[in-house]
Amino acid sequence: MNPRPMLQSLVDNDVRIRLKWGQTEYTGRLVSVDSYMNIQLSGAVEYIEGKNQGQLGQVLIRCNNVLWISANKEGSNGDAEMAG
């Protein structure tokens, strides 16, 4: 299955991204995803072990650091449809 269509459907939406390393997560608005699945966020906030570490603004997350990504919507379980 190709995850790129699912990621493209999340552009301009709020997302939550978990990194492979430690207990680090980022929330923010997904600005873009390139052909390598690198991720650009705006209004990013960093969380380490569930604790808010502060606002970062614009961030670029390299694809190989991402464990998972989900929609960050109120009243949603965070799942996005993955279509192939």
C-alpha positions as CSV (number, residue, x, y, z in Angstrom):
1,M,0.0,0.0,0.0
2,N,1.2,3.5,-0.9
3,P,0.8,5.9,2.1
4,R,1.4,9.1,-0.1
5,P,-2.4,9.6,-1.0
6,M,-3.3,9.4,2.7
7,L,-0.6,12.0,3.6
8,Q,-1.7,14.2,0.7
9,S,-5.2,14.1,2.0
10,L,-3.9,15.5,5.4
11,V,-2.3,18.6,3.8
12,D,-3.8,21.8,5.3
13,N,-5.0,19.9,8.3
14,D,-3.8,19.6,11.9
15,V,-1.7,16.5,12.5
16,R,0.2,14.7,15.2
17,I,3.6,13.1,14.4
18,R,5.5,10.6,16.6
19,L,9.2,10.2,16.0
20,K,11.0,6.9,16.3
21,W,13.5,8.3,18.8
22,G,12.4,8.7,22.5
23,Q,8.9,9.9,23.3
24,T,8.9,12.9,21.0
25,E,5.8,14.1,19.2
26,Y,4.9,17.2,17.2
27,T,1.6,18.8,16.5
28,G,0.9,21.4,13.8
29,R,-0.6,22.1,10.5
30,L,0.7,19.9,7.6
31,V,2.0,22.3,5.0
32,S,3.5,19.9,2.5
33,V,4.8,16.4,1.9
34,D,7.5,15.9,-0.8
35,S,8.2,12.8,-3.0
36,Y,10.4,11.4,-0.3
37,M,7.7,11.9,2.3
38,N,9.6,14.6,4.2
39,I,7.1,16.6,6.2
40,Q,6.7,20.4,6.6
41,L,4.7,21.7,9.6
42,S,3.6,25.2,10.5
43,G,2.7,26.2,14.0
44,A,4.5,23.2,15.4
45,V,4.5,22.4,19.1
46,E,7.0,19.9,20.5
47,Y,6.0,17.3,23.2
48,I,8.5,15.1,25.0
49,E,7.0,12.3,27.2
50,G,3.7,14.1,26.9
51,K,5.0,17.4,28.3
52,N,4.7,20.6,26.1
53,Q,8.2,21.8,25.3
54,G,7.1,24.9,23.6
55,Q,6.2,26.4,20.2
56,L,8.7,25.8,17.3
57,G,6.9,27.4,14.4
58,Q,7.9,26.1,11.0
59,V,9.7,22.7,11.1
60,L,10.8,20.2,8.5
61,I,10.9,16.5,9.6
62,R,12.9,14.1,7.6
63,C,10.9,11.0,6.6
64,N,13.2,8.4,8.1
65,N,12.5,9.9,11.6
66,V,8.7,9.4,11.6
67,L,7.2,6.5,13.4
68,W,3.5,7.5,12.6
69,I,1.4,10.4,11.6
70,S,-2.3,11.0,12.3
71,A,-5.0,13.6,11.9
72,N,-5.4,15.7,15.0
73,K,-9.1,16.6,14.9
74,E,-11.5,17.1,17.8
75,G,-13.9,14.2,18.2
76,S,-11.8,12.0,15.9
77,N,-9.9,8.9,16.8
78,G,-7.0,10.2,14.7
79,D,-7.3,7.7,11.9
80,A,-7.2,8.8,8.3
81,E,-8.3,6.6,5.5
82,M,-5.5,5.0,3.6
83,A,-6.4,4.4,-0.1
84,G,-4.3,2.8,-2.7
